[in-house]
Structure formats: C-alpha cells, structure tokens
Amino acid sequence: MSEVETEEKPKKPLIEAIAIQLPPNVSVDKAVKGAIIQGTKDAIALLHEHDLLDASWDFDTILNEPQNLKSFFQVVRDNLDLFAETIVDKAGDPVVDELTETKCGVTLQQVQKLLVSTCARRFFVRNDGEIVTKKQKKKVKSMVFFTKEITVKKKVRLKEGAKKFDAMRRVIGFDWQLDMLEFYRDRLPFPHLLVLNDDVLAIHDVAHGEEVANIHHEDFKKVKEAVGVYFRNVVANGAAAIPGILYWRKDLVGAFIKAMGEKAWDFFKRDKAFFDHCTELDNARIEIYGDVLTYIASENLTEMSRLNLDRLDATIAAMKETFGDKLPEILGEPLLSVEVLRPTVDSFIHLEAKDNEQFRLAAKTAVSSLKTEVMTFMEGAAARHVAEAKS
C-alpha cells in the first residue's frame, strides 16, 4: 500500500455555512431589453400555436401574476426543443442551459431575473395607487407663544410596495421566489428585512418565513451575533431554534454547533426545562454527548452525567454501537433512568480497569449484554404510557 493510500483523510466538518447566491447582475440597454421583451412575446405566441399555454394569456397577463409567470417558465422548460431555432447562442446553436449567452448577449438566467423582477415590482406596487386615511401627529399653535401636538387624519397615497421592492430589488430574481412574493410584500416586516439582508434568500418556503416573521427583529440581531456565519443555517431551518440559542452564552452556542453540526438546531428547539438540566455541561461533555443531547431525556442525562469524561465517552460509544437507530427512542424514555441506567452507571463508576481501553471493552460487553433487557423494558414502558393515557 502506498504512502498516499495510508494517509488519513481529513474529517469533513459536521456543519458548513450555507452559501448565498445572489440573482445574476443584469445591465442591458434599451435595445437589448426590447429584444428580451419581444423574444418573450414570440415564445408566448409559439406556445399558443402548439396549444401549450392558456390562449387568454399575453405578455402582461403573465407578468402581472406571479403564478402565471411560474407556469410559463415551467412550460418553456418542458418544451425547450420548440425553441431550437429561436433561442440560440452567438454561433447560432441552440441554447440548452441557463448560463450560455444568447445571441443578444444575455443568458437565460438573466432573462429570468428580468422577468421575475418585473413581475415582483408589479405585484409589490399593485396597491400603491390607493389613497387611504392615516393618523398623523401635527403641531398647532396654542395661544400666542405655545404649540401643542394633536392627532389629525390625513389622506395619503400608499407607496409601501415600491419602498419594499426597492429594498429587495437586489435579492429578487429566482423563479422559486414567485411563491414568496406575497410573503415578502405583506408579512415580512421591514426591520426583519434590514437585519436579514442577503440572508433572506435562505428562506425557501412561506412556512419558515412565517416563523421568521414572528420573532422580534432585535432577537435576530442577538442570534446573528451568537452564531456568526451560521446565521443563514438558522434562518433556513426556520426560527424555532432561536429561543434556545438565546438561552445560552455565545461560547456555549459555538460549542453545541461544533459538536452537533446541523443537528444543533434540533437541540436548540428543545424546551427550557431541558436546558435547565444542561447548565452543568462544559465544552468537553458537550463534545462527548454530541447529537445525543437532541433526544436524551433530562432524567437520563442526570444519571449519565455521574460518569467521568472518559467513562462517559466509552459508555455513549457502546450504546451507539449496540442500539444504533433505536438509541434516540431508548435514551428519550424517562422511565429508563431509575430502573436501568442508575444501576448500570453505578456499576460503571465502580468498575476497576487498568486503563481507558480496558474500560471501553468492558463497557461495550456490558451494554451489549443488556440489549435484550433494555428492549423488553422499552416495550413495558410503552404499555405503561398507554395505560396512563387511558386513565
């Protein structure tokens, strides 16, 4: 075996910061923009000829409704062979991907950006022409030398949509965002947008977006400070982990993320009562427990934490090897603590071993011998829970 083959491969990190890709830059003159608009109209006409698109849809009908534009994109992709003679590169060959420049000097990805951005602007400013009555503060004279502030009603023209679009223009341009436009316009607060900035692109569905919108934007600032480059990962997983992140000091947040990777967000979603049982954890124990902390019951954590670091590490390794995928269910069962874990931990505390390796082997043998007993106990525990629920 060669020296290269015997080299140990570097471990892949448990977590990588999500990379944010901005929509492509589009800078075109009026002639190119006109060519793109005409090309889109020609594509619509061609699809009409083949009965592939609703006959009532024209350029404005499609651009005025996000879902219409989404359907249009899909029909074009499904029938790209129809455009072999019209969507071509500078050499006259058919364009078969979104990154090759077409004969007018833009890529299909840039065309998509222009169409999505146009659709978004129309959607955002749809109500901006409405005149509504708002309450405003106004100072008026009170006697000769004094003024007082009163509340008056004043009719104003809505401009919130245009303001929101201008703030988001740089990050709008992907076709999947057509499903998000209503959320962006109506339910994503401006302060949240200012904190999120480019990270808004980590939100790919409305459900996660709603979670994000329900968290106070000041809490987002604190979370961003606590998790650093992994803020996008938090946003992408929704906001359920945020209260848990705010519970811990910044250094411990980092330790949990390092030990668990993406599963750290599941840990941070656990309730405060469980966190209260974790307050004695230091970095060394956090690293040993790892993702076990995402599912272990607090009662079982209390029992296992009586072991010193080396014996805890060996015990968890033995449990993972013996129970495999069943371990979350087993360590998540609170009834296990007194009847099974307590005597096992007691025996491990007093087990004599000349070194850590000898203890590791002994722990592996002992846990393996308990497998049948533990599985039988789990069946009994499940039956007890059913009986308790009925009573």
LINGIMO-V36012 format. One line per field, one symbol per residue. burial: 1 if it has 24 or more other C-alpha atoms within 12 Angstrom, else 0. A space follows every 10 residues. Layout:
BEGIN
burial=???
END
This chain:
BEGIN
burial=0000000000 0000000000 0011010000 0000011011 1011111000 0110001110 0111111111 1110110001 0110011110 0000110000 1101111111 1111111111 1111100000 0000000000 0000000000 0000000001 1001101111 1111111111 1111100111 0110111111 1111110111 1110101011 1111011001 1111111111 1111111100 0111111111 1111111111 0001100100 1000111111 1111111111 1111111001 1111111111 0110001011 1111111001 1101100110 0000000011 0111011000 1001101100 1000000000 0
END
